[in-house]
Each structure stands twice: as structure tokens, then as C-alpha cells.
Amino acid sequence: MNIGKAMALAIDVAKTSASRSGDVPVGAVILNSLGELVATGGNERELNQDPTDHAEIVAIRSAASSLGFWHLDGHTLVVTLEPCAMCAGAILQSRISTLVFGAWDEKAGAVGSVWDIVRDPRALNKVEVRTGVLAAECAQLLTDFFEDQRKAN
């Protein structure tokens, strides 16, 4: 699967998980080195009342569970929103090789916006980062969600 198709799938995961959980629409997919889908994840914080259930964490847990190991060397994480500090740490800890994200998170992003944890030269693992894939579509998901939230309140 190419990166554009993977991001389109992550957007679909974001929409589906948000409609199910009522959470912020963020979706993530993990591909193996052959470009095959290994796992998906959407935000589930509200659904499970767990502050660590971000889309990236859900996808990483799912990939590790289905593969039977937590070393995700050679895998690519594609996510609709720039990861936060917690998720950036999980990306490093799981040894994911490539991170692709769509929209920037100017308030809490940890891959260049506020911090750059993933590309810190002191990090034990090196992660290739690609940004801006279907950025407008990814950002629109969030804009629509927060506009609907404001209207509801």
C-alpha cells in the first residue's frame, strides 16, 4: 500500500473511531516493510476512559499483539495528526522506522511543532519522518470536529 492510500485509510479509521467513541478524530495505521497493513488505531480515550488511548498507542499495541513482538523495526506508522510527546516516546520505544503524519499540532505536537522528540539527536532509535501527507484533509477532520463541539455547547 502506498503512503497516500495508507493516509486515506487512517482518515477513515479516524472518522469511524470518532463516531464510535465521541473522541477527537485521529487515526493511525501501521504498515510492515512490504507495505502491508499490520494494525489500525483510533483515539479511544473517551470510550475506555484511558488517557493513554491515543490512536498511535492503540495501533502500536495492536501491531505488537498481532505480530507477537514489540520490536517494530522496518514498520511505518501513518497518522492523521502530529504525535504528542507520549506518542512520540512510544514510537521511539517500539522502534518504528518511519513516521508519516498529515496535520501539524501547533499546541502539543512533538515532532517539530512544539518539541521534536522523535528526531532528537540523543534518541536511541532513529526515525525517518515524512510530514504533510493529505494535510488539508487531516486538518479538516479536526476543524469540523471542534466546530461541532462548540455548536453543541
Helices and strands as residue ranges (DSSP letters): H 3-21, E 27-31, E 37-42, H 45-48, H 55-67, E 76-81, H 85-94, E 98-103, E 128-131, H 135-152
